[in-house]
Amino acid sequence: MKRLQTFFFNSYTLIGMFCFITQSIFSNQVPGYIVTLKNDTICDTIQAFENINIFNVGIFDVDQNCFNTKVSFKAKNETRFKTYYPENIREFDFRFNAVHYIYKSFQIERNSIFESESKQCRFLCLLYRGSIDLFQDVFFVTNYNNTKKESPEISFTDYFLFSPTKNLIKVEKTNKYRRVRDLLAEFNFDNRF
């Protein structure tokens, strides 16, 4: 019995050490800032996790998907990172591997039978800045019909246009816009997109 307890204790210790080591190896502390709800800008350090899943983004690239719901930030004179959610701050910004990331907080409305899912605050990633901004949102849904070869989650990407006068509009086909191109034309969006 004691041997079995020792085996389990050693196994849990090894698993814990592995998780701690991989957490520190695959996370980077990068310079960045957050903007509070009072429009105060606080500069210091954002924790950017690297994605090691080959099938999603690629090995050793920033895992952008984790930033749609939260960000870990540490201000000067603080010893620990604090987690911020879209309800807590307006935006955050950082550079990772020479790529500039800007995320802004928005309330997203989706069609859902669950009230908790119909309105959500999310951080959207800025893809294009101009008179009209283009944002991206990546979210995951559990794949209950997955096989061993498939991922347990399915990812979806939504795109949104934003202007101060028209607010946030999802880029999609509707009764008014039969083609996405029609929606983009109404906003005088650059033809490259």
Buried (B, 14 or more C-beta within 10 A) or exposed (E): EEEEEEEEEEEEEEEEEEEEEEEEEBBBBBEBBBBEEEEEEBEBBBBBBBBBEEEBBEEEBBBBBBBBBEBBBBEEEEEEBEEBEBEBBBBBBBBBEEEEBBBBBBEBEBEEEEEEEEEBEBBBBBEBEEEBBBBBBBBBEEEEEEEEEEEEEBEEEBBBBBEEEEEBBBBEEEEEBEEBEEBBEEBEBEEEB
